[in-house]
Amino acid sequence: MRGSPRFHRWLNEHKTFGPILSNWHQHRSVSSKVKKRGALCILASFAFSIWIVPHFWLKIALVLMLILLLQWFLRLPTVEYLADKPENH
């Protein structure tokens, strides 16, 4: 936000990222849809990293980081919308 007001404005006005960010800033929560997509992206990126890293000890470290990150991410509060209306987003 301080580094680039233009990028901050673009991000908050984006049709995909804007509602996610405003929901986080207002309620400190994410929707279940965002939580599912985020968990899948985390799993996919860590699986690729674990597959590509040549050292066994690095694989173990990545698995431990994956577990910690998923525990934190899945414990985030979830907000659900009653209807798919613009005022809910």
C-alpha positions as CSV (number, residue, x, y, z in Angstrom):
1,M,0.0,0.0,0.0
2,R,2.8,2.4,0.9
3,G,5.1,1.2,-1.9
4,S,2.7,1.6,-4.7
5,P,-0.7,3.3,-4.2
6,R,-1.6,2.6,-7.8
7,F,-1.0,-1.2,-7.4
8,H,-2.9,-1.1,-4.1
9,R,-5.9,0.5,-5.8
10,W,-5.8,-1.9,-8.7
11,L,-5.6,-4.9,-6.3
12,N,-8.6,-3.7,-4.2
13,E,-10.7,-2.9,-7.3
14,H,-9.9,-6.2,-9.0
15,K,-13.0,-8.4,-9.4
16,T,-11.3,-11.5,-8.0
17,F,-8.9,-10.2,-5.4
18,G,-10.8,-7.1,-4.2
19,P,-13.6,-9.0,-2.4
20,I,-11.1,-11.4,-0.8
21,L,-9.0,-8.5,0.5
22,S,-11.9,-6.4,1.7
23,N,-13.3,-9.4,3.5
24,W,-9.9,-10.0,5.2
25,H,-9.6,-6.3,6.2
26,Q,-13.1,-6.1,7.6
27,H,-13.6,-9.5,9.2
28,R,-10.2,-11.1,9.3
29,S,-11.7,-14.1,7.7
30,V,-11.9,-15.9,4.3
31,S,-14.7,-17.7,2.5
32,S,-14.7,-21.5,2.3
33,K,-14.2,-21.2,-1.4
34,V,-11.0,-19.2,-0.9
35,K,-9.9,-21.6,1.8
36,K,-10.3,-24.6,-0.4
37,R,-8.5,-23.0,-3.4
38,G,-5.7,-21.7,-1.1
39,A,-5.2,-25.1,0.5
40,L,-5.0,-26.8,-3.0
41,C,-2.5,-24.2,-4.2
42,I,-0.4,-24.7,-1.0
43,L,-0.4,-28.4,-1.4
44,A,0.4,-28.3,-5.1
45,S,3.3,-25.9,-4.7
46,F,4.8,-27.9,-1.8
47,A,4.3,-31.2,-3.6
48,F,6.2,-29.8,-6.6
49,S,9.0,-28.5,-4.3
50,I,9.2,-31.8,-2.4
51,W,9.4,-33.7,-5.7
52,I,12.1,-31.4,-7.2
53,V,14.4,-31.0,-4.2
54,P,17.3,-33.5,-4.3
55,H,18.2,-33.7,-0.6
56,F,16.2,-35.9,1.8
57,W,16.6,-33.5,4.7
58,L,15.2,-30.7,2.6
59,K,12.2,-32.8,1.8
60,I,11.6,-33.4,5.5
61,A,11.9,-29.7,6.2
62,L,9.4,-28.9,3.4
63,V,6.9,-31.5,4.8
64,L,7.2,-29.9,8.2
65,M,6.6,-26.4,6.8
66,L,3.7,-27.7,4.8
67,I,2.1,-29.1,7.9
68,L,2.6,-25.9,9.9
69,L,1.3,-23.7,7.1
70,L,-1.8,-25.8,6.4
71,Q,-2.6,-25.8,10.1
72,W,-2.4,-22.1,10.3
73,F,-4.3,-21.6,7.0
74,L,-7.1,-24.0,7.7
75,R,-7.7,-22.4,11.2
76,L,-8.5,-19.0,9.7
77,P,-12.1,-18.0,10.4
78,T,-14.5,-18.7,7.6
79,V,-17.3,-16.4,6.6
80,E,-20.3,-17.6,4.6
81,Y,-22.6,-15.5,2.5
82,L,-26.3,-16.0,2.6
83,A,-26.9,-14.9,-0.9
84,D,-24.7,-14.1,-3.9
85,K,-25.4,-10.4,-3.8
86,P,-23.0,-7.5,-4.5
87,E,-23.3,-6.2,-0.9
88,N,-22.0,-9.5,0.3
89,H,-18.8,-9.2,-1.6
